[in-house]
């Protein structure tokens, strides 16, 4: 499945924005922040938080977008809103894990992106194009599906 959010996310990803930036900027359109602000805010989250291999940046970008689009209710009642927001975030995370077998960048890629050898392996295996574009599209699509739950 492909939607306009995933298409925009893939366009941004092709322009060398990282996975988190691409998904977040594409999926929170029409909310409080401008695209340039979202791109700046999500910049540290690529490669599983600054190439540390932690939670996949595509998933992180989707969670940031979820927070921006669904988190406004927290102003009125933070405790109640948190329950609903956490449930949506859990559903999104679990959908990602079911589809890809993991949520950690290092497990998804099999590379330690915080090393030169890992970055070289990532590039040699074509993971940016062969894996990460799929993760970016999936995260954007899953976020839209999650909003419809």
Buried (B, 14 or more C-beta within 10 A) or exposed (E): EEBEBBEBBBEBBEEEBBBBBBBBBBBBBEBEBEBEEBBEBBBBBBBBBBBBBBBBBBBBBBBBBBBBBBBEEBEEEEEEBBEEBEEBBEBBBEBBBEEBEEBBBBBBBEBBBBEEEBBEBBEEBEBBEEBBBBBBBBBBBBBBBBBEE
